Amino acid sequence: MKLKGRKIGVAITGSFCTYEKVFQALRALKKEEAELQTIFSDAAQSIDSRFGNAEDFVTKAKEITGAEPMLTIPQAEPIGPKGLLDLLILMPCTGNSIAKLANGITDTPALMAAKAHLRNERPLLVSISTNDALGMNMKNIGLLLNTKHVYFVPFKQDNPQKKPNSMIASLEYLIPAAEAALEGRQYQPIIQ
């Protein structure tokens, strides 16, 4: 268990359709005996959707991790100066969050966590979920692929016939991708 005792943050953004798998992934990380801290973007903590209620998602994260989720930018900012995490995972990471991260915008708790964490030159693992990965957001993904200390959970097209630009992380590779990121390398192959 390479993740045992490792301090892992999971910053959750607004790709609500993936939340069932995200919470399964949180349970898998907990089973690996990682110490987990969730951080919710503004959208993730406030928007109810057909996939569930925001308040229920925050409660579920607390139940799985045993830790109070970070819900504000001031709560997330100390991640950097205090060196709180060994690894931060953006999961799911929407196209909007990818674009902001690639361009240095930190206007949500999740993005502040990413910026604060990267200042310590520690690994950031991106688990994409975006309908425009092969469209306008490809340039932002390209920027992040070439950014030091940023790694990706392998990803694939999720519905090429109906959503030809959409890609989603293959969360079955989350644990080995996290282990690789902690070793300073990208888990391969990156595109499934």
N, C-alpha and C positions, 0 to 999 in steps of 0.2 A: 504494500500500500504506500505508494510514493507521495500521496497527498495527505497522509496522516499527519495531523498537527499543523498543516500549512494553513496560513490565514488567507482565505480566498473571499474576495468581494464579488458579488454578482449584481451588476447594475441592469435593472429591468426597464426597457423602454416599451413603446406602445404597440407592438405587433401582437394584438390580443388573440388572434387566431392561433398563435403558437404557444399560448400560456400553458395548456395542458402538458405539452412536452417539456416546457421550461420547468414546471414544477416537478416533473419526473426526473429531470436532470439535476435539480436541487437535491432531491432525495438521493440520487446516485452519488453526488458529491458528499453528502452527509454520511452515506454508507462507507465511503472511503475514509471517513473520520477526519475530514477537513473541518477547520473552524470557519464557519460561514457568516458573512455579513451582507445583507441585501441593501441596495440603494435603489429607490424608485424615481424615475423621471416624473415630471409634473403630470404628463398625460397618463402614465401607468397608474399613478395613485389617485387620479381624479375622474377618469372617464369610464362610465359604465357602458358596456357594449353587449351585443347578443352572446358574447362568449363568457360574460359574468360581470359581477360588480367589482369596482375598483377596491372598495373597502374589504371585500372578501379576499381579494388577491393579497393585499397587505397583511391581513390576518393569517392567511395560509403561509406566507413567507416566514412570518414570526414563528408559527407552529413548527415548521420544518427545521428552521435554523436555530431556534431558541434565543434569537437576538432581535432586538427592536430594529426594524428597518430604518435606514436614514431617508428622510423625506424632504430635506431642505438643502440648499446650497451651503449654508453655514455648517450643517452637520457633516457634509461630504468633504469640505475643504481641508480639514485636518488630516485626511488620509495621506496627503503628501508630507507636510512638515513633521508629523508624528510617525511616518513610515508604518502605517497600520496594517498594510497588506503585503503578502508575498506575490499575489497574482490577483488581477481584476479581470473579470469576464463581463463583457457587454453582451447580455443574452436576454431576450432577442435584441438585436441591434437593427433598428429601422433604417431605411434610406435617409430619412431626415437626420437621424443621429449620426450616421456615417458621414453625410455632407458637412454637418457642423464640426465633427471631430477632425475631419481632413482639413478644415479651414480654421481651426483654432477657436471655435465658438463654444463657450462654456455657460450656457444659459439655463441648464437644468441640473438637478442634483447628480444625475447619472453622468453627464458630461463633465461636471466639476470633479467628480470622483476620478474619471479617466485622466483629466489634465493633472490633477494633484498626484495621482499614482505614477504617471509617466515621468514626473520631475525627479523621481527617485531611480530612474532607469531600471524599473522593474517591469515584468511582462504584462502586457494588455492583450487579452484574447478576445477577438471579435467573433461573435456568432450571428451572422447576418440573417435578416429576414426582410427582404425588400422586393416590391413589385417592379422596381426599375434598375436592378443590378446590371442588366445588359443594355440599359438605356442611358439616361443622363447621369446616373450614379456610378457608372463604370469608371469614370475619371477619378472619382473620390475613392473608390475601392483601390484603384491603381496607386493613388497617392499613399494610402495606408499600407498597401503591400510593400512599399518602398520606405516605410518609416521605421526607424530603429525601435526595437522593443515592442512592436505591434505584430501580433500573430493572428491567424484565422483558424477557426474550426472549419474543417473541409466543408464545402458547400456544393450545391447542385441546382439545376433547374427543377422547380417543383411541379410545374404544369405547362410544358412547352407549347401545347396546342392552344390553350385558352389564355395563358399569360406568358408569352414568349420572352419577356424581359425579366421575369421573376426568378429569384434564386433564394434558397433557404439553406441554413446550416444543417449538416447531417449530424444530429446530436448523439448518434451512436458512437461518434468519434470524440466526444467532448473530453472524456477522461484521458485518453492518450494524447490529445491535443494540448490539454492543460499540463500534463507531465512534460511534454516536449517544450512548451513555452517556458516552463520553470527551468529547463535546461538551456534556454536561449536558442532554441531552434524551432522551425516551422514543421509541424507534422505534415507528412506527404502521403498520397497526393492531395493537393489542396482543392482541386476540382474533381468531384466524384462523377 
